Amino acid sequence: MDFLIWIGAAISATGLGGLLWCIARVWRARKAGLSEEALRAELQRVVPVNTGALLLSVLGLMVVVLGIVFSG
């Protein structure tokens, strides 16, 4: 069941990439000196992506654990 470990790692890495993208997008928005309303609107657009990326990372780690348990 080694393939589950690799699939889970890929899923988790994709989620981590999404989290890093969210961090970069918010950082750029803060550095742009937007008004509070514009910054709040940008954050509201990033939150669903951030939540999805976090969910993807957790699911990937769950698949890795399942792969470890089933290969043992």
BASE-645913 format. One record per residue (C-alpha): x, y, z. Coordinates in nm, 4 decimals. Layout:
# residues N
px;py;pz
X;Y;Z;
...
***
This chain:
# residues 72
px;py;pz
0.0000;0.0000;0.0000;
0.2930;0.2298;-0.0617;
0.0970;0.4023;-0.3374;
-0.1429;0.5420;-0.0745;
0.1477;0.7085;0.1012;
0.2641;0.8765;-0.2202;
-0.0869;0.9790;-0.3213;
-0.1495;1.1238;0.0255;
0.1812;1.3101;0.0172;
0.0915;1.4617;-0.3198;
-0.2518;1.5681;-0.1942;
-0.1003;1.7162;0.1187;
0.1667;1.9004;-0.0812;
-0.1042;2.0474;-0.3036;
-0.2859;2.1744;0.0055;
0.0371;2.3191;0.1409;
0.0900;2.4991;-0.1886;
-0.2588;2.6453;-0.1566;
-0.1839;2.7666;0.1946;
0.1372;2.9317;0.0777;
-0.0531;3.0979;-0.2077;
-0.3048;3.2378;0.0424;
-0.0268;3.3731;0.2621;
0.1403;3.5403;-0.0362;
-0.1856;3.6929;-0.1589;
-0.2717;3.8436;0.1808;
0.0844;3.9648;0.2261;
0.0719;4.1423;-0.1107;
-0.2633;4.2951;-0.0217;
-0.1277;4.4275;0.3071;
0.1828;4.5695;0.1400;
-0.0331;4.7426;-0.1230;
-0.1690;4.9769;0.1419;
-0.5335;4.9135;0.0618;
-0.8093;5.0750;0.2590;
-0.9595;4.8725;0.5395;
-1.2689;4.7904;0.3334;
-1.0638;4.6772;0.0333;
-0.8357;4.4686;0.2547;
-1.1372;4.3118;0.4231;
-1.2872;4.2268;0.0831;
-0.9594;4.0658;-0.0259;
-0.9453;3.8608;0.2937;
-1.3038;3.7463;0.2391;
-1.2038;3.6173;-0.1050;
-0.9015;3.4311;0.0359;
-1.0733;3.2618;0.3323;
-1.2621;2.9930;0.1317;
-0.9461;2.9032;-0.0601;
-0.7526;2.8901;0.2657;
-1.0118;2.6616;0.4238;
-1.0134;2.4334;0.1204;
-0.6344;2.4131;0.1157;
-0.6291;2.3275;0.4843;
-0.8903;2.0576;0.4276;
-0.6870;1.9178;0.1383;
-0.3750;1.9029;0.3553;
-0.5599;1.7206;0.6322;
-0.7142;1.4717;0.3900;
-0.3718;1.4069;0.2383;
-0.2230;1.3388;0.5791;
-0.5109;1.1027;0.6570;
-0.4389;0.9090;0.3380;
-0.0698;0.8897;0.4354;
-0.1621;0.7479;0.7752;
-0.3965;0.4956;0.6137;
-0.1180;0.3912;0.3796;
0.1203;0.3422;0.6717;
-0.1352;0.1420;0.8696;
-0.2290;-0.0821;0.5758;
0.1321;-0.1444;0.4685;
0.2339;-0.2552;0.8193;
***
